[in-house]
């Protein structure tokens, strides 16, 4: 139809142009030849104008080959070089990318990644973090639903990001072929795993340290774990692994002597057969506080629990306790570090309002005399509809709790506490330290829990009679020490030694190198209303090199934040300034050495196998590259497709038609003008 329409358009244009020309120049028939030239120019000019108006079109077919896309993802993390596979990775990459059969069948693309996709010329195997999940997702853009093949050159050891097994859609047509960069032979390895300890401790107190020692091998082994401070041995324990055992938990107690930020290291003695000894040691830090704090116990009832709590807290020479009545005694919030509200009732209303308004930390203990309807109205993050009767509940330890050390005191044989019947419902997220056991039945209902929301800490104990726990601890061990330490750890966690300031800074006393390390700042005006329109800067001074750097804070809308992820291991003194008002706060922070990529001794073959099986691929090792190339070339999933694109384009571009029309009509006008016909 288009060809017929095109022919009709051209013939019609010729007829119209010829007709108009004959009509205008027929009267000059038989005269000078110049009129014939003018008629010709008129005819051609009119023809171009008519063609410009009609704009006839033609079909143009373009044939091309659409190849499937092969993406080669190369892991740039330092674990590859640490395992000795950096040169092998380069060799495999070159062999795949330069193979002619692969290039003929695929559009080959190479992407380098560690924690994100990086430039192709940045392959140095020095990445500090690995995010395979993100690399797999980004490799699919922009042809997410087209059949693709992904070759992943990696050890499978991911340090950040979501589980990469689920990086692709479950219905994805993409096939993933992992190539393992690492030795599949299980190597003997000892390493320090998780460390649990208090971040703050008072001077001359002992603080607990829980050390998880990991072991990888199939034979028994004996070693030792030591704790050092400035290369000075503080304590050491033997550790023994039997066949099939992979983790041992060791408990230490270290005396806090020097005030300030103290650095320690935990080291497990290496075995001569270990390939990697970098993961045999791990550093941590503790802030030692050298000042006395005052705790307020506020109650309207007389109960043995009050005396037991007072004795436990004051067993630490750096703490004193005041027993107060919320109505009879004046309470100055600035005088106390933390508040214990014992069985509150409506007489506590003014105090609770002040504590909430000033975001003061407190521990709330309930029992038989607690007015639950009153507490439910205070919006404290929990609700309970009391049934008016009482029952006894037993404590049930939660092993997943790790905010502070609690494992020294066992609760298996503790006497029951008394509470009002009814279910406690949590509104705010909480970390549960103890669950309830009712009539011998273990439940998930919390008995002792802590809330921590933006440096605003609270604890709730459901049940009175905690004095019995202290007595039971003495009967079992001949000392109150374990119970007093348990109460001391909870009080220390809840204590807040900071007075309210217009510029408040929050951060951990230390961070591990290359981890998510930040300092967060909150700035308030003179009426203590949050402000987010100022410019804040931090100056960090390295105590080792004496060099300083200045970094601006980012405005996060309600608070300010600065990232310290690129700092080298050291102790840094900092000063944060609000330039417009001359306000500043100072402190110190420590970056501990820790390169997670160098702690791996084997590739994660299990994870890579799961990835291949989930996405229709096969797992390969570097010596199987020829098999991989053969499978890619022979696979019927990745066949080139010949495609034809049909485009409808103008017969002659309008610019050329316009130019020719102007040229011919101008030529006619020039001949007329030259011969005096105008």
TORDO-867797 format. One line per 4 residues: for each residue z negated, x negated, y of C-alpha. Coordinates in steps of 0.25 Angstrom, whole numbers. Example, Ala and Ser with C-alpha at 12.3 -4.5 7.8 and 13.67 -1.06 7.14 Angstrom:
-31,-49,-18 ~ -29,-55,-4
//
This chain:
0,0,0 ~ -3,-11,9 ~ 10,-18,7 ~ 18,-5,10
9,-2,22 ~ 12,-16,27 ~ 27,-15,26 ~ 27,-1,33
19,-7,44 ~ 29,-19,46 ~ 41,-10,45 ~ 35,0,55
31,-11,65 ~ 46,-16,64 ~ 52,-3,66 ~ 43,1,78
45,-13,84 ~ 60,-12,82 ~ 61,2,87 ~ 54,0,100
62,-13,102 ~ 75,-6,100 ~ 71,6,109 ~ 67,-4,120
79,-14,119 ~ 91,-5,114 ~ 96,-3,128 ~ 98,-18,129
107,-18,118 ~ 120,-27,120 ~ 113,-34,132 ~ 109,-49,132
103,-56,120 ~ 90,-57,128 ~ 87,-42,125 ~ 88,-45,110
77,-56,111 ~ 68,-47,119 ~ 70,-35,109 ~ 66,-45,98
53,-49,105 ~ 50,-35,108 ~ 52,-31,93 ~ 43,-42,88
33,-40,98 ~ 32,-25,95 ~ 32,-28,80 ~ 20,-37,82
12,-27,91 ~ 15,-16,80 ~ 10,-25,69 ~ -2,-28,77
-5,-14,78 ~ -2,-10,64 ~ -9,-23,58 ~ -3,-23,44
-11,-29,33 ~ -9,-36,20 ~ -17,-39,7 ~ -21,-54,4
-27,-57,-9 ~ -36,-70,-11 ~ -40,-75,-25 ~ -52,-83,-27
-61,-88,-38 ~ -76,-83,-37 ~ -84,-93,-44 ~ -99,-90,-49
-109,-98,-41 ~ -117,-109,-47 ~ -129,-113,-40 ~ -136,-126,-43
-151,-126,-39 ~ -157,-140,-38 ~ -172,-142,-37 ~ -175,-152,-26
-190,-152,-29 ~ -198,-165,-31 ~ -202,-161,-45 ~ -188,-164,-50
-189,-178,-45 ~ -203,-179,-50 ~ -198,-175,-64 ~ -187,-186,-63
-176,-176,-63 ~ -170,-178,-49 ~ -159,-186,-54 ~ -156,-177,-65
-156,-165,-56 ~ -145,-172,-47 ~ -137,-176,-59 ~ -137,-161,-64
-134,-156,-51 ~ -122,-165,-49 ~ -117,-162,-63 ~ -117,-147,-61
-112,-147,-46 ~ -100,-157,-49 ~ -95,-151,-62 ~ -81,-146,-61
-82,-135,-71 ~ -94,-130,-64 ~ -87,-131,-50 ~ -75,-123,-56
-83,-112,-61 ~ -94,-111,-50 ~ -97,-112,-36 ~ -107,-122,-37
-119,-122,-26 ~ -130,-132,-26 ~ -144,-128,-20 ~ -156,-138,-19
-170,-132,-18 ~ -184,-135,-18 ~ -193,-125,-11 ~ -180,-119,-4
-165,-122,-5 ~ -162,-135,3 ~ -149,-143,7 ~ -140,-148,-5
-142,-163,1 ~ -157,-162,0 ~ -158,-164,-15 ~ -169,-175,-16
-179,-168,-26 ~ -190,-169,-16 ~ -194,-154,-14 ~ -209,-151,-13
-208,-137,-18 ~ -199,-129,-27 ~ -194,-115,-26 ~ -185,-111,-37
-186,-96,-35 ~ -180,-98,-20 ~ -169,-107,-25 ~ -164,-97,-35
-164,-86,-26 ~ -157,-93,-15 ~ -147,-98,-24 ~ -141,-84,-26
-138,-82,-12 ~ -128,-76,-8 ~ -122,-71,-21 ~ -134,-66,-28
-127,-56,-37 ~ -115,-65,-42 ~ -116,-72,-55 ~ -121,-86,-52
-127,-98,-60 ~ -139,-106,-55 ~ -142,-120,-61 ~ -156,-123,-57
-160,-138,-58 ~ -175,-138,-57 ~ -188,-141,-65 ~ -192,-127,-63
-205,-131,-56 ~ -206,-121,-44 ~ -218,-123,-34 ~ -216,-112,-24
-209,-98,-25 ~ -208,-87,-34 ~ -205,-88,-49 ~ -191,-92,-50
-189,-85,-63 ~ -187,-72,-54 ~ -179,-79,-43 ~ -166,-71,-47
-164,-56,-48 ~ -166,-52,-63 ~ -152,-46,-63 ~ -146,-58,-57
-133,-63,-63 ~ -137,-78,-59 ~ -139,-87,-71 ~ -149,-98,-69
-147,-112,-77 ~ -160,-120,-75 ~ -158,-135,-77 ~ -172,-141,-80
-175,-153,-71 ~ -187,-160,-79 ~ -191,-164,-93 ~ -194,-153,-103
-204,-162,-110 ~ -218,-157,-107 ~ -225,-169,-100 ~ -240,-172,-101
-246,-168,-88 ~ -260,-167,-81 ~ -261,-160,-68 ~ -271,-154,-58
-268,-139,-57 ~ -275,-129,-48 ~ -288,-134,-40 ~ -298,-124,-36
-309,-128,-25 ~ -315,-123,-13 ~ -308,-126,0 ~ -320,-127,8
-334,-132,4 ~ -347,-136,11 ~ -352,-150,12 ~ -361,-155,1
-357,-143,-8 ~ -349,-145,-21 ~ -336,-137,-22 ~ -329,-134,-36
-315,-138,-40 ~ -308,-132,-51 ~ -297,-141,-56 ~ -286,-136,-66
-280,-147,-74 ~ -266,-144,-80 ~ -261,-151,-93 ~ -247,-151,-99
-246,-157,-113 ~ -248,-153,-127 ~ -259,-163,-131 ~ -274,-165,-128
-277,-173,-116 ~ -290,-178,-108 ~ -290,-182,-94 ~ -299,-181,-82
-299,-174,-68 ~ -305,-181,-56 ~ -308,-176,-42 ~ -306,-187,-31
-309,-187,-16 ~ -302,-199,-8 ~ -300,-206,-22 ~ -315,-205,-25
-318,-198,-38 ~ -327,-186,-37 ~ -327,-180,-50 ~ -320,-181,-64
-319,-172,-76 ~ -312,-174,-90 ~ -302,-164,-94 ~ -297,-162,-108
-285,-154,-112 ~ -283,-149,-127 ~ -269,-146,-133 ~ -263,-134,-126
-272,-134,-114 ~ -266,-135,-101 ~ -276,-132,-90 ~ -291,-137,-88
-300,-132,-77 ~ -310,-142,-72 ~ -321,-139,-62 ~ -327,-149,-52
-338,-149,-41 ~ -336,-159,-29 ~ -346,-161,-18 ~ -341,-159,-4
-347,-170,5 ~ -337,-173,16 ~ -335,-163,27 ~ -320,-159,30
-308,-159,21 ~ -310,-166,8 ~ -298,-170,-1 ~ -299,-171,-16
-290,-174,-28 ~ -291,-169,-42 ~ -284,-178,-52 ~ -282,-177,-67
-281,-191,-74 ~ -266,-193,-78 ~ -261,-196,-92 ~ -252,-208,-94
-242,-198,-100 ~ -241,-190,-88 ~ -227,-190,-80 ~ -233,-184,-68
-247,-187,-62 ~ -245,-182,-48 ~ -250,-168,-53 ~ -263,-175,-58
-270,-174,-45 ~ -272,-163,-35 ~ -279,-164,-21 ~ -287,-153,-14
-296,-153,-2 ~ -309,-146,2 ~ -315,-143,16 ~ -330,-148,16
-337,-140,26 ~ -350,-146,33 ~ -357,-134,40 ~ -367,-123,37
-362,-109,36 ~ -370,-96,38 ~ -368,-84,29 ~ -373,-70,32
-378,-60,21 ~ -378,-47,27 ~ -385,-35,20 ~ -393,-22,22
-400,-23,9 ~ -410,-32,2 ~ -404,-38,-11 ~ -406,-50,-20
-391,-53,-18 ~ -394,-57,-4 ~ -404,-68,-8 ~ -395,-73,-19
-383,-75,-9 ~ -392,-81,1 ~ -397,-92,-9 ~ -383,-94,-15
-376,-96,-1 ~ -388,-105,4 ~ -387,-114,-8 ~ -377,-121,0
-384,-128,11 ~ -373,-126,21 ~ -374,-111,21 ~ -385,-102,26
-387,-87,24 ~ -392,-76,33 ~ -396,-62,28 ~ -393,-52,38
-393,-37,40 ~ -381,-31,47 ~ -389,-21,56 ~ -402,-29,59
-397,-43,60 ~ -387,-48,71 ~ -375,-54,64 ~ -366,-65,72
-353,-67,64 ~ -351,-80,70 ~ -364,-85,63 ~ -359,-84,49
-348,-89,40 ~ -348,-78,30 ~ -355,-64,28 ~ -360,-58,16
-361,-42,17 ~ -371,-37,6 ~ -369,-23,2 ~ -363,-18,16
-366,-4,21 ~ -363,3,34 ~ -372,-6,42 ~ -362,-17,40
-351,-10,47 ~ -352,-18,60 ~ -353,-31,53 ~ -341,-29,43
-333,-24,55 ~ -336,-38,62 ~ -333,-46,50 ~ -319,-39,48
-316,-41,63 ~ -319,-55,63 ~ -314,-58,49 ~ -327,-64,44
-329,-67,30 ~ -339,-60,21 ~ -344,-57,7 ~ -347,-42,4
-356,-39,-7 ~ -357,-25,-12 ~ -368,-18,-21 ~ -376,-5,-23
-379,-3,-8 ~ -365,-6,-3 ~ -359,6,5 ~ -345,6,0
-340,18,9 ~ -344,9,21 ~ -337,-3,15 ~ -324,5,12
-323,9,26 ~ -323,-6,31 ~ -309,-9,26 ~ -314,-22,19
-303,-23,9 ~ -309,-15,-2 ~ -313,-1,-6 ~ -323,4,-16
-327,19,-19 ~ -341,18,-24 ~ -346,28,-34 ~ -361,27,-30
-366,21,-43 ~ -368,6,-47 ~ -363,-2,-58 ~ -365,-17,-63
-353,-26,-63 ~ -351,-40,-69 ~ -343,-51,-63 ~ -330,-55,-69
-324,-69,-65 ~ -310,-69,-60 ~ -304,-82,-64 ~ -292,-81,-55
-301,-82,-42 ~ -299,-96,-36 ~ -302,-95,-21 ~ -314,-103,-23
-322,-109,-35 ~ -330,-99,-43 ~ -329,-104,-57 ~ -343,-111,-58
-350,-98,-58 ~ -347,-89,-70 ~ -349,-74,-70 ~ -349,-71,-85
-364,-68,-86 ~ -367,-64,-72 ~ -376,-51,-71 ~ -369,-39,-65
-369,-35,-51 ~ -371,-20,-46 ~ -360,-12,-38 ~ -357,2,-34
-347,8,-44 ~ -333,10,-39 ~ -320,2,-39 ~ -318,-9,-28
-303,-8,-23 ~ -298,-20,-15 ~ -289,-18,-3 ~ -287,-32,2
-283,-43,-8 ~ -294,-51,-14 ~ -297,-62,-24 ~ -307,-57,-34
-317,-67,-39 ~ -325,-58,-48 ~ -321,-45,-56 ~ -330,-34,-61
-335,-32,-75 ~ -340,-18,-77 ~ -348,-14,-89 ~ -342,-26,-96
-327,-22,-92 ~ -320,-32,-84 ~ -312,-26,-72 ~ -304,-31,-61
-312,-25,-50 ~ -317,-36,-41 ~ -332,-40,-40 ~ -331,-52,-31
-318,-54,-22 ~ -314,-61,-10 ~ -304,-57,1 ~ -297,-68,9
-288,-63,20 ~ -283,-73,31 ~ -296,-81,31 ~ -304,-68,30
-313,-69,18 ~ -321,-58,11 ~ -328,-57,-2 ~ -333,-44,-10
-344,-44,-21 ~ -345,-31,-28 ~ -359,-30,-33 ~ -374,-33,-30
-383,-42,-38 ~ -377,-56,-36 ~ -391,-62,-36 ~ -390,-60,-51
-378,-69,-52 ~ -386,-80,-45 ~ -398,-78,-54 ~ -388,-78,-67
-382,-90,-62 ~ -395,-97,-61 ~ -399,-92,-75 ~ -386,-97,-81
-386,-111,-75 ~ -400,-114,-70 ~ -394,-114,-55 ~ -389,-105,-44
-378,-116,-41 ~ -366,-109,-47 ~ -369,-95,-41 ~ -372,-102,-28
-359,-110,-28 ~ -351,-97,-31 ~ -357,-90,-19 ~ -356,-102,-11
-341,-103,-14 ~ -339,-88,-11 ~ -346,-90,2 ~ -339,-102,6
-325,-95,3 ~ -330,-84,12 ~ -336,-92,23 ~ -328,-94,36
-333,-105,46 ~ -323,-102,56 ~ -326,-96,69 ~ -316,-87,75
-306,-94,84 ~ -293,-91,92 ~ -285,-100,83 ~ -288,-100,68
-282,-108,58 ~ -282,-106,43 ~ -277,-115,32 ~ -282,-122,19
-290,-135,20 ~ -278,-142,12 ~ -265,-139,7 ~ -256,-146,-4
-244,-153,1 ~ -231,-145,1 ~ -239,-132,-1 ~ -239,-120,8
-249,-126,19 ~ -251,-118,32 ~ -260,-117,43 ~ -262,-103,49
-267,-101,63 ~ -272,-88,70 ~ -272,-88,85 ~ -280,-77,93
-281,-74,107 ~ -295,-73,115 ~ -297,-59,109 ~ -294,-65,95
-282,-57,94 ~ -271,-64,85 ~ -260,-70,93 ~ -246,-75,88
-239,-79,100 ~ -244,-93,103 ~ -239,-106,98 ~ -247,-114,89
-245,-129,84 ~ -253,-138,74 ~ -254,-153,75 ~ -257,-159,62
-262,-174,61 ~ -261,-181,48 ~ -275,-189,46 ~ -267,-199,37
-256,-203,46 ~ -262,-198,60 ~ -248,-191,63 ~ -248,-178,69
-238,-166,68 ~ -237,-153,76 ~ -232,-140,70 ~ -230,-127,76
-236,-114,70 ~ -227,-103,66 ~ -231,-89,71 ~ -233,-80,59
-236,-68,67 ~ -251,-67,68 ~ -254,-81,64 ~ -248,-95,65
-244,-104,53 ~ -240,-118,51 ~ -235,-125,38 ~ -240,-138,34
-231,-139,21 ~ -224,-152,25 ~ -237,-160,28 ~ -240,-172,20
-253,-174,13 ~ -264,-177,22 ~ -276,-171,31 ~ -271,-166,44
-279,-163,56 ~ -273,-151,64 ~ -274,-145,77 ~ -268,-131,80
-265,-127,95 ~ -262,-115,102 ~ -254,-121,113 ~ -255,-110,124
-270,-109,124 ~ -274,-123,120 ~ -281,-118,107 ~ -282,-127,95
-289,-128,82 ~ -290,-141,73 ~ -292,-144,58 ~ -287,-151,47
-279,-148,34 ~ -275,-157,22 ~ -262,-157,14 ~ -265,-162,0
-254,-170,-8 ~ -247,-161,-18 ~ -233,-161,-23 ~ -232,-150,-32
-218,-154,-37 ~ -223,-167,-42 ~ -233,-160,-51 ~ -223,-155,-61
-220,-163,-74 ~ -211,-153,-81 ~ -200,-143,-77 ~ -203,-129,-79
-194,-126,-91 ~ -200,-113,-94 ~ -197,-107,-80 ~ -183,-112,-80
-180,-107,-94 ~ -185,-93,-89 ~ -176,-94,-77 ~ -164,-97,-85
-167,-86,-95 ~ -169,-76,-85 ~ -156,-78,-78 ~ -146,-80,-89
-146,-96,-88 ~ -150,-107,-97 ~ -160,-119,-95 ~ -154,-133,-95
-159,-147,-95 ~ -152,-158,-87 ~ -145,-163,-100 ~ -139,-150,-103
-130,-149,-90 ~ -117,-149,-98 ~ -122,-137,-105 ~ -126,-130,-92
-112,-133,-86 ~ -105,-128,-99 ~ -113,-115,-99 ~ -110,-113,-84
-95,-116,-86 ~ -94,-107,-98 ~ -103,-95,-94 ~ -96,-82,-92
-106,-78,-82 ~ -99,-88,-72 ~ -84,-86,-72 ~ -76,-87,-59
-70,-74,-54 ~ -56,-73,-48 ~ -57,-64,-36 ~ -46,-58,-27
-49,-54,-13 ~ -39,-45,-6 ~ -39,-46,9 ~ -31,-37,19
-26,-45,30 ~ -17,-42,42 ~ -2,-46,40 ~ -2,-53,53
-14,-57,61 ~ -15,-48,73 ~ -16,-61,82 ~ -3,-66,77
3,-52,79 ~ -2,-51,93 ~ 2,-65,97 ~ 17,-62,92
17,-49,99 ~ 13,-56,112 ~ 23,-67,110 ~ 35,-57,107
32,-48,118 ~ 30,-59,128 ~ 43,-65,124 ~ 50,-52,127
43,-51,140 ~ 47,-65,144 ~ 62,-63,140 ~ 61,-50,149
55,-57,160 ~ 64,-69,159 ~ 76,-60,160 ~ 71,-52,171
69,-39,163 ~ 55,-37,168
//
